[in-house]
Every structure is written in C-alpha cells, then in structure tokens.
Amino acid sequence: MKQRNNILISSVLAIMPILMICQSAFAQQKKAKQPVDYVDNRIGVLDGPDASSCVIGPQLPFGSISPSPQTKNGSDDGYDPSQPIRGFGQLQESGTGWGTNGQIFLSPQIGLAVGEANHDSPKSNEKAMPYEYQVILDRYNIKTQFTPSYHSAIYRFTFPKSDSANILLDITHNIPMDIKPRIGGVVSEGKVTIDGKYISGNGIYSGGFGGGNYPIFWVAVVNKKPSQVGTWLNGKVSMGSTNQSLLQKNDRVGGILNFSTKENEEIYLKIAVSYKSIEQAKAWLDAEITNFDYEKVKQSAKNTWNKALSKIDIEGGTETDKTIFYTAMYHTQLMPRNRTNDSQVFGKDVPFWDDHFAVWDTWRTMYPLQTLINPDMVSGTVNSFIARFKKYGVVRDAFVNGNAMNNEQGGNNIDNIIVDAYLKNIKGIDWEEAYKVLKNDADKERLGSFAWRKEDSANNVYKEKGWIPSGIMNCSMALEYSYNDYCTALMAKGLGKMADHKKYLDRSHQWVNLWNKDAESDGFKGFIEPKNLDGSFVQLDLKKYPGSWKNYFYEGSSWTYSWFMPHDFEKLVALNGGKETFAKKLEYGFQNNLINYGNEPAFLAVHGFHYADRSDLSSYWVRKLMRDRFTLNGVPGNDDSGAMSAWYIFSAMGFFPNAGQNIYYLSGSLFTKVTIHMGNGKTLVVAAPNASEKNIYVQSVTINGKKINGTIISYDAIKYGGKIVFDMGNKPLIRNTK
C-alpha cells in the first residue's frame, strides 16, 4: 500500500508541471485580445471639439444609423467629452470638418425638462466600444446603454425608483441648429405620433454640409407600456396628447413616455431610422431587432466588427500601436453609408451609398484600402455613382443625406475612385457605364470653382491651357483636374478608346503652365503660382494657408500643392533641378512644417522621395509622422471619413498607394508581420522580422522570395496575395527607385 501511494504521489508530481502549463495556456487563451478589443472609440474624440471630430458612439460597418451622445458645444460630430451630456442622437457624421444630422434626439430623465438647455447631466463610468456605448447620467442616476444594427439600435435605460421616469424624443433637435449653429440648421416640417408602446414621426431638415432638404422617418417602441404619454410644442407640455406637428419652421416638438419604475428597473427602447418612409423604418426595426434581447444585438454587433477588423492581422509592435491601428481600421469602415432600398429616389435594389462628405479626402487612401479588403463596398459605391449619373446627369463629389453639393472642394475626384477600382479589377461593375461618368466630367465639367456658372468666359481656359484664371481655389482645382484627366486617360486606354486616351493624357500634363520657375521661398526656387486671365503670374506668399473656398488653393499653401503631381513626379524632379535639389527642398518642407500633413493634399508628398532615389527619407518621415501625429487622443486634422486613418494603416503596413494608378511605394513596416485577408480570397503577408523603433530603414525587399531592387511595385505584384519581406535596419540606405 505504501509503495502504491508512493507511485501515486510520484505520478501526480510528474504531471503537475503539465497541468500548470495547460492552465497557463488556457489563461493566456482566455485573455487573448481579439481585434475588436483593441478599438478605442475615444481616439479622435479626446483631442477635443473641431479636431479629429470622430464619433464616440457605436456603428456597424457602413451602417446607416450611428447613435451617439451629444453635448451643448460639441464638435461637428455633436460631442465634447469635457461637457455634460445633453442627450443621444441617432445620426452622426464621423471625422468631418463640417457636420449635419444629429436627429432623432433621446433624453432619459427623472422629472420632466423639455427645454433643450435643461437636459444636461454630468456623467460617469463612460465606456465606448465599436459595438456598445454606456454611461451613467449622474444628474438622474440613469445608466444608459445602446448597441446598433444597420438601420436600428436598441437602448437599455436602468432607472432608479421613481414615479416620474421619462424618455423624451425631440424631433426638432439637430446638430446644425443646436450644437453647431454656425452651419445653420432648419426644420421645415415634422410630426410625432404616439400609439401605445410605439412612437413614430418624421421631419424635413436642411443645413450643415450638403445641399437641399432631406426627410427622416423613424419608429421607436418600448418594452413596457408607459404610465402616461404626452407631447410638447415650444416648451408647452400636453400630457395625454398623442400627436403634435410643427406649426411653423423650427418649432420645438417632441414626445414624452412616462413610467413608474422600481429600483434598477430596465426600460428598453428600440428605434429605426429611414430616409424613405415610416413604413420602411418599421420594416427595418422588425427585421433587424425582432425582440428586446439587448445582449443578442450587442453580441451580433461585436461579432460583425471582429470579422471586419480581422481582415488584417498584425504581430509585433506595442499595445498602443495595435490600439491605434485597429481603431484606424474601425474609422475607415464607417462612411459612406449603404442605404440601398432606403431612398425615395432610387428604386428597389438600386445601389444607394450616401454620406460622401469627403471624396476629396477618401479617394487617396480610404478607397484604395477597401479595394484590398472590402471590394464589394467599392463595387457598391461605384454602381451607386452610375445610378446617380443616370438620374442626375452628373456625379458630384459631395453627396450627403441624398443631396449633391455643387461647390466642390477640388476636382472631379469621383473619377479617381472609379479608375482605381477599374485598375484593381473590382468585380460587378459595368465599366462602359462607369466610363460615361468620367467622360462627362472630362468634357462638360472641369470648369473651376462654382461649376454651375457654365456661362463664365473663364470656364474653358483649363481645357485649352491646363490652368484656371486667378480666383477661388484656381490652382488646386487645376492640379486636381490634371490628375482627373490622367486617370480618365488610363481607363480610356484600357477600354480601347484611344482618341480619348490621347486627348486626356495630353491635357493631364498641362499643369506645368502653373509652374513658375522664378517663384522663390526660403532660398528655393520653383513653385506652383496662380495666373491671371492674361497669363501673367500672381505674386503671393507661398507659405500662406488660405483655408476653405478661398483664393488660389484649397486648405493648403503652394508649399503643399507644389508636390501634388501624382502622375508626373519625374517631370517635377526635373523642374526642381534634379534629384538632389528635389530631395533637399522636399525635406526642408517637412523639417519646417511648410507641408501640412494634417490635410489630404500632402498625403503623397512624403513618397516623392522615392523619385529622388531617397526612399530612406520616405521611411524616416513616414515613421516620424506616425509617431508624432497619431496618438491615443486623435489624428492630425479631421479624420475625414477615415482618410487620415487609412493613411496610418498603409504607412504602418509598409506600402502606400498612388490612388488612381496601380502602384505602391515601399517604406517598411511598423509591425513584424501583417497578414491581409484580401477580398478576392487571397492572402498577402508583409513581414519585417527585425522591425523596431530604431530599425526604420529598408535594407532590402523580397516579394515571393525574389529580391527586388526598387521601392515602387505594381498592384500586379500583390493582387494574388503572396509575401513581401522587408529587411529593416537602423541606418539609411540610399538606393535606386527602380
């Protein structure tokens, strides 16, 4: 017996290390983070109002609804994290420099305060994730949580014991009217109706970024029958009333649901929003959130985001690097919004992608990212452009709440998105129909700022001479038109339209007529300068940043725009006196903050170094910009619907697109391994085994085991997946580009 016990003890002792290893492995597996766990919705919010302008509330990928808190003096997204919470809107715009929406406004309360300024509550225990937002409204001791589906969301309000627990729904409130009055909101019509547990309504709104009136319809339902219901008009409450309309423009109208609650009683409210009708809103609600199972909707939203974010896996780097990276990925999949089958204008199953605030921004980085990981999104968007062209005869860059905005920020940059998709062979698009959009822009648009003034004698100067006479944004628009023409020429060639190809290709090189070789700044000569109608140059401060819709340049100086020739870098090198002078001048621009990397016109400038055989400088400045400008607080400038975030993603992965062409620049990866699960079913691995904080310079590159000498590759090299391997080091290596 003693011998048997000794054997037993020996056996137990022998397997204990194995049990401990298994237990440790299980614990590690349990703690392992998924991509969705790295996302911090506060990034782009904590940097304060009018900075990154990201939305703190949750949303599904390219979903229509985006519930989020709002505050008195919020950013264009409606929220300032330093202020008390006023309520919760269902429609917000992420990362834009000019807001809109903010409807339909919910305010849970103890007691009744219908006035806009009387809702405010201090907050605590705020948590923000891609799939859920939660906070405690300290004034009322109400815990508020909500989680989204595509057109609908469900709220969970945990009330204290009270006979005066209320949920207010304000149909007048909107961000341009109440949060950012400088952008001017108007409500011209509206109505609220209460029927038992259901409350519904609609409004016609205008103001903010975009143009024209737009309708919003909504339906909400609660899990518990209210003790009382009521409405209000301009602060006057009518308990027992079940209908109320605006009597005149901008009347304040809303509905009240009153409850008697027990301590910690949960009241659920689910709400859907439609741009088509109340009936459609109800259909969305019935289809997406069938009951009041909050946890089911939350888990579904979490799973959806984890799948979306897992399209790129990363290894190496710090926890902070991973948080910034996956939050950036989240921000690139919010806008535009897929509102197919939710339009009064476009019929059943006609692609309708809405809220294109920032095509001027997103064509450069966000769309090229989606061509790799979400090609269906790209095909849906391009097909929606085609549908808009068939309906309206032109496709404007800005299209918000179903309305086009005429005064463009730059060129006809829809063209660049279409051509980039064409060159990347995105499936499901009729390219002949898509080309009609480009040809219309090339032949009938390209007119300069305020393009609807087609009778202006100066409007055809660009087509004849390659520049636009001195005026609003004339230089920046001419440069962008030049690139639009180049992209159009590429697609024309691919479709066998050789006359068009030659016409637009020739026109695309006329930007040189705006190059003044004698223009001087800080000892450097040669810059883009505006011209008068007679062809004489306009003398100006080449460092001056003019802002939006101002003379000569849009949101950038000549120092920034003098590098924007995505199709003509070799010519630009020559105009600057050769590679050495080019690199010296470009680096001086970065060293002295003359090139504004907080805005999109500068996105490609850092890769100009490749054309001067100084890819080491590209690697240096890419890493420096990433480290200095992208933090746990936010990004440089507005995130612009994910454009800034996509710049970070490409830069962190180590290759960067020249959008509208099929080339990428290699600058070296931040991470030791990046695995991209491409939308075409292939897998692309980018490895940099010795990448580190010091090892930022590319020493050599192999693609699928074959060493390459250059730092520029084509899409063909990666379209079927494969493996890029960077050998990274801590010393600059000057190498030939090609």
Secondary structure as UniProt FT lines:
FT   HELIX           2..31
FT   HELIX           35..38
FT   TURN            41..47
FT   TURN            49..52
FT   TURN            61..62
FT   STRAND          68..71
FT   TURN            72..73
FT   TURN            76..77
FT   TURN            81..82
FT   STRAND          85..89
FT   STRAND          105..110
FT   HELIX           116..118
FT   STRAND          123..129
FT   TURN            130..131
FT   STRAND          132..137
FT   TURN            138..141
FT   STRAND          142..148
FT   STRAND          152..159
FT   STRAND          162..170
FT   HELIX           175..179
FT   HELIX           181..183
FT   STRAND          185..195
FT   TURN            196..197
FT   STRAND          198..207
FT   STRAND          214..222
FT   STRAND          228..233
FT   TURN            234..235
FT   STRAND          236..239
FT   STRAND          243..245
FT   TURN            249..250
FT   STRAND          253..261
FT   TURN            263..264
FT   STRAND          265..274
FT   HELIX           278..288
FT   HELIX           294..309
FT   TURN            310..311
FT   STRAND          312..315
FT   HELIX           319..331
FT   TURN            332..333
FT   STRAND          337..338
FT   TURN            340..341
FT   TURN            348..349
FT   STRAND          353..354
FT   HELIX           359..362
FT   TURN            363..365
FT   HELIX           366..373
FT   HELIX           375..392
FT   STRAND          398..400
FT   TURN            401..402
FT   STRAND          403..405
FT   HELIX           414..423
FT   TURN            424..425
FT   HELIX           431..444
FT   TURN            451..452
FT   TURN            454..455
FT   TURN            457..460
FT   HELIX           461..465
FT   HELIX           474..494
FT   TURN            495..496
FT   HELIX           498..508
FT   HELIX           510..514
FT   STRAND          515..521
FT   TURN            522..523
FT   STRAND          524..528
FT   TURN            533..534
FT   TURN            542..543
FT   HELIX           558..561
FT   TURN            562..563
FT   TURN            566..567
FT   HELIX           569..575
FT   TURN            576..577
FT   HELIX           579..591
FT   TURN            592..593
FT   TURN            597..598
FT   HELIX           600..602
FT   TURN            603..604
FT   HELIX           605..612
FT   HELIX           615..629
FT   TURN            640..642
FT   HELIX           643..653
FT   STRAND          655..658
FT   TURN            659..662
FT   STRAND          663..666
FT   STRAND          673..677
FT   TURN            679..680
FT   STRAND          683..687
FT   TURN            689..690
FT   STRAND          697..703
FT   TURN            704..705
FT   STRAND          706..708
FT   STRAND          712..714
FT   HELIX           715..717
FT   TURN            718..720
FT   STRAND          722..729
//
